[in-house]
Amino acid sequence: MTKITAAISAVGKYVPDYILTNKELESYVDTNDEWITSRTGIKERRILKGEGLGTSFMAIKAAEDLLQKSGTNAAEIDLVIVATATPDLPVASTAVYVATKIGAINAFGYDLQAACSSFLYGMSNAASYIESGRYKKILLIGADKMSSIINYEDRATCIIFGDGAGAALFEPNNEGLGLQDEYLRSDGIGRDFLRIEAGGSIMPPTLETVNAKKHFVYQEGKTVFKYAVSNMADVSEKMLTRNNLTEKDIQWLVAHQANKRIIQATANRVGVSADKVMMNIHKYGNTTSATLPLLLADYEDQLKKGDNLIFAAFGGGFTWGSIYLKWAYNTKN
Ligand code: UT7
């Protein structure tokens, strides 16, 4: 019996209209365009404005974009996974709401939280279900409204993050395309360096926690940077080595967009040239769970059937890993 592989058969995206520029951030905190650009590569990011709009708003739009572009019938979807660190509500799953809103009436849904590695881990989930033969269509959405958890008085974090959503459909493939290999890691040491202190079960919300701004992201940037550089590079290199790939075999590096310097360090270690590195950090910043699918949507037209893609991500927890995937389709224009 031939092995079922799990391929991405369609992608979609949504970013909010509002553009938060480095210039505008200069009016909130002591920073400047030169510092932000040279240290991170970010020029602007998108922000979701509008009362009552949460992560699901963007996830639904990204899913609808995918469904419309690919002509997929939502009723055929078996499972909707929303990878997110900013669910609409505690307890009530965002994915379930998204599934209902897009008309995925026969699907079940759940959220997956692994900080900036959420989408990467989600790819593993989606692919495993497909490879098992149990399900045929899995919609994986990476979406985050980071502006809801960022303190715009903290220059260490507010310059980095933005809002957005991307979606990918996973289906069985009979040509051996799709996910080939994965190497996923985690280390609990990370929660001292990147976290939101209050609002969870350790420190439920009180007036004091709100006044102390403990519901916003705290990051010890330098430490996270060091772990991110070495770990993302390590796992990407390992992915090549254990699949007998050289840089010549790789068409694209699809790396989490946290900092241009981290992405470049990973590319250098793997040995791929800049033209093979997907990059959109300059226009969206770090959208956490949405960076990888936003890259796929932005570069979809350039991807060719059979292309070898190396994914890499690193995030809070710590969580990180790499996936080797063969692209499964040419874009029909
Ligand atoms: O996606 C999840 C994982 N997250 C990451 O991968 C993020 C990893 N970390 C980073 O990307 C970087 O550490 C940052 C972009 C957050 C910071 O860059 P850095 O090069 O590590 O800067 P730093 O924190 O070491 O700060 C260098 C200097 C300091 O001044 P002194 O002490 O040298 O005088 C900071 O106070 O830059 C100062 N600084 C700023 N200056 C202008 C820190 N933030 C800013 C700012 N504007 N926004």
Boltz pocket constraint, residues with backbone or C-beta under 6 A from the ligand:
constraints:
  - pocket:
      binder: B
      contacts: [[A, 30], [A, 31], [A, 32], [A, 35], [A, 36], [A, 39], [A, 40], [A, 116], [A, 155], [A, 156], [A, 159], [A, 220], [A, 221], [A, 222], [A, 223], [A, 224], [A, 225], [A, 228], [A, 257], [A, 258], [A, 259], [A, 262], [A, 286], [A, 314], [A, 315], [A, 316]]
      max_distance: 6.0
